[in-house]
């Protein structure tokens, strides 16, 4: 699930919430999954990955990750991202464009403190996306981390990322591919509303 707090009242955010509620009611699995695409200028490479979107607070979309991961390197290299959700239960795709930044240490610590110790142990033990000898080594590192006396303290290398979209496309699939494509683009502080051909 995605937690909505003090959601922005502007149309694209309210429309996203409306579609989320429809998908949730339709039993959408993995409803919090969102694809984040980024570009690492240092290695001239585009990459995408799914993350779990935890919060939408006002106009900020927030997920958490390891700050030493490949995605973090991409964000540090170039803060422009594209995000995508697809809710198959209602045949809706939502595309977004934004700039990404880290959340505050205080926000990270508060969220980490409220998580289960099992989840925290994994965050502490894992050098996310780095090579390792075997899956058994992953388990060994995790089990060692479980014995840590301070599993509620957020490590400096782990925390949140936040982005505020300046572009939304709501794609609705229809029969004969007569799909509805509705866009909202923020220009000079004002949302411009228009449609795209299928």
KAHUKA-V116082 format. One record per residue. N is the residue number from 1. RES is the residue in three letters. SS is DSSP state (H for helix, E for strand, C for the rest). PSI is psi in degrees with one decimal (* if undefined). D_LAST is the distance of its C-alpha to the last C-alpha in whole Angstrom. Layout:
N|RES|SS|PSI|D_LAST ; N|RES|SS|PSI|D_LAST
This chain:
1|UNK|C|153.1|30 ; 2|UNK|C|134.0|29 ; 3|UNK|E|122.2|32 ; 4|UNK|E|124.8|31 ; 5|UNK|E|122.5|33 ; 6|UNK|C|50.9|33 ; 7|UNK|C|136.0|30 ; 8|UNK|C|140.1|29 ; 9|UNK|C|-2.4|28 ; 10|UNK|C|155.0|25 ; 11|UNK|H|-48.5|22 ; 12|UNK|H|-33.2|20 ; 13|UNK|H|-40.0|23 ; 14|UNK|H|-35.5|23 ; 15|UNK|H|-40.0|20 ; 16|UNK|H|-43.6|20 ; 17|UNK|H|-39.5|23 ; 18|UNK|H|-44.7|22 ; 19|UNK|H|-37.3|20 ; 20|UNK|H|-46.6|22 ; 21|UNK|H|-39.2|25 ; 22|UNK|H|-45.5|23 ; 23|UNK|H|-39.7|22 ; 24|UNK|H|-44.3|26 ; 25|UNK|H|-28.1|27 ; 26|UNK|C|3.2|25 ; 27|UNK|C|28.8|27 ; 28|UNK|C|125.9|25 ; 29|UNK|C|145.2|27 ; 30|UNK|C|40.4|27 ; 31|UNK|C|-21.8|25 ; 32|UNK|C|-2.5|26 ; 33|UNK|E|129.7|25 ; 34|UNK|E|133.2|23 ; 35|UNK|E|130.0|22 ; 36|UNK|E|122.0|23 ; 37|UNK|E|138.9|23 ; 38|UNK|E|167.4|25 ; 39|UNK|E|124.8|27 ; 40|UNK|E|108.4|31 ; 41|UNK|C|-31.2|32 ; 42|UNK|C|-30.8|35 ; 43|UNK|C|6.8|34 ; 44|UNK|C|53.7|31 ; 45|UNK|E|134.5|29 ; 46|UNK|E|141.5|26 ; 47|UNK|E|153.2|26 ; 48|UNK|E|151.7|24 ; 49|UNK|E|152.3|26 ; 50|UNK|E|139.4|26 ; 51|UNK|E|167.5|28 ; 52|UNK|E|113.2|29 ; 53|UNK|C|117.5|28 ; 54|UNK|C|-40.4|31 ; 55|UNK|E|149.5|31 ; 56|UNK|E|108.2|29 ; 57|UNK|E|111.4|32 ; 58|UNK|C|-103.5|31 ; 59|UNK|C|11.8|28 ; 60|UNK|E|128.5|29 ; 61|UNK|E|129.4|27 ; 62|UNK|E|131.0|30 ; 63|UNK|E|171.9|31 ; 64|UNK|E|151.7|34 ; 65|UNK|E|174.5|35 ; 66|UNK|E|128.4|38 ; 67|UNK|C|-4.9|38 ; 68|UNK|C|10.4|40 ; 69|UNK|C|165.6|37 ; 70|UNK|H|-37.6|34 ; 71|UNK|H|-36.6|32 ; 72|UNK|H|-39.6|34 ; 73|UNK|H|-40.4|35 ; 74|UNK|H|-45.2|32 ; 75|UNK|H|-37.8|31 ; 76|UNK|H|-34.0|35 ; 77|UNK|H|-38.8|34 ; 78|UNK|C|116.5|30 ; 79|UNK|C|7.1|29 ; 80|UNK|E|131.1|26 ; 81|UNK|E|164.5|24 ; 82|UNK|E|140.4|20 ; 83|UNK|E|150.7|20 ; 84|UNK|E|132.0|18 ; 85|UNK|E|147.4|18 ; 86|UNK|E|119.5|17 ; 87|UNK|E|97.5|18 ; 88|UNK|C|-26.7|18 ; 89|UNK|C|-24.7|20 ; 90|UNK|C|7.0|18 ; 91|UNK|C|51.9|15 ; 92|UNK|E|133.5|14 ; 93|UNK|E|135.0|13 ; 94|UNK|E|117.6|15 ; 95|UNK|E|143.5|15 ; 96|UNK|E|151.3|18 ; 97|UNK|E|142.5|20 ; 98|UNK|E|173.0|23 ; 99|UNK|E|141.8|27 ; 100|UNK|E|150.1|29 ; 101|UNK|E|164.8|33 ; 102|UNK|E|149.8|35 ; 103|UNK|C|168.7|37 ; 104|UNK|C|156.9|40 ; 105|UNK|H|-38.7|43 ; 106|UNK|H|-42.5|44 ; 107|UNK|H|-43.9|41 ; 108|UNK|H|-45.9|41 ; 109|UNK|H|-41.1|44 ; 110|UNK|H|-42.2|44 ; 111|UNK|H|-44.3|41 ; 112|UNK|H|-40.4|43 ; 113|UNK|H|-32.6|46 ; 114|UNK|H|-6.4|44 ; 115|UNK|C|165.2|43 ; 116|UNK|C|151.8|45 ; 117|UNK|H|-30.5|47 ; 118|UNK|H|-44.5|46 ; 119|UNK|H|-40.7|42 ; 120|UNK|H|-37.1|44 ; 121|UNK|H|-38.9|46 ; 122|UNK|H|-44.3|43 ; 123|UNK|H|-38.5|42 ; 124|UNK|H|-39.1|46 ; 125|UNK|H|-20.7|46 ; 126|UNK|C|126.6|43 ; 127|UNK|C|82.9|43 ; 128|UNK|C|128.1|39 ; 129|UNK|C|7.2|37 ; 130|UNK|C|151.3|41 ; 131|UNK|C|147.0|42 ; 132|UNK|C|154.4|45 ; 133|UNK|C|-39.6|47 ; 134|UNK|C|166.7|46 ; 135|UNK|H|-31.9|45 ; 136|UNK|H|-34.6|48 ; 137|UNK|H|-36.1|49 ; 138|UNK|H|-47.2|46 ; 139|UNK|H|-40.5|47 ; 140|UNK|H|-44.6|51 ; 141|UNK|H|-41.3|49 ; 142|UNK|H|-46.4|48 ; 143|UNK|H|-35.1|51 ; 144|UNK|H|-41.4|53 ; 145|UNK|H|-32.1|51 ; 146|UNK|H|-23.6|51 ; 147|UNK|C|-2.9|55 ; 148|UNK|C|137.1|54 ; 149|UNK|C|-13.2|56 ; 150|UNK|C|64.5|53 ; 151|UNK|C|3.2|50 ; 152|UNK|C|-1.2|49 ; 153|UNK|C|120.5|49 ; 154|UNK|C|125.6|46 ; 155|UNK|C|154.2|46 ; 156|UNK|C|-24.1|45 ; 157|UNK|C|11.9|43 ; 158|UNK|E|141.0|41 ; 159|UNK|E|-166.8|39 ; 160|UNK|E|158.8|35 ; 161|UNK|E|143.1|32 ; 162|UNK|E|139.4|31 ; 163|UNK|E|146.2|27 ; 164|UNK|C|108.8|26 ; 165|UNK|C|142.9|22 ; 166|UNK|C|0.5|22 ; 167|UNK|E|131.3|18 ; 168|UNK|E|140.0|16 ; 169|UNK|E|124.6|12 ; 170|UNK|E|111.7|12 ; 171|UNK|E|124.2|9 ; 172|UNK|E|122.6|10 ; 173|UNK|C|132.0|10 ; 174|UNK|C|167.7|10 ; 175|UNK|H|151.0|12 ; 176|UNK|H|21.2|11 ; 177|UNK|H|24.5|7 ; 178|UNK|C|69.3|6 ; 179|UNK|C|144.4|5 ; 180|UNK|E|125.9|7 ; 181|UNK|E|107.8|7 ; 182|UNK|E|127.7|10 ; 183|UNK|E|150.5|12 ; 184|UNK|E|121.1|16 ; 185|UNK|E|127.9|18 ; 186|UNK|E|116.2|22 ; 187|UNK|E|120.7|23 ; 188|UNK|C|40.8|27 ; 189|UNK|C|4.1|27 ; 190|UNK|E|135.7|25 ; 191|UNK|E|122.1|22 ; 192|UNK|E|127.7|19 ; 193|UNK|E|129.8|16 ; 194|UNK|E|-179.7|13 ; 195|UNK|E|153.3|9 ; 196|UNK|E|150.0|6 ; 197|UNK|C|150.8|4 ; 198|UNK|C|*|0
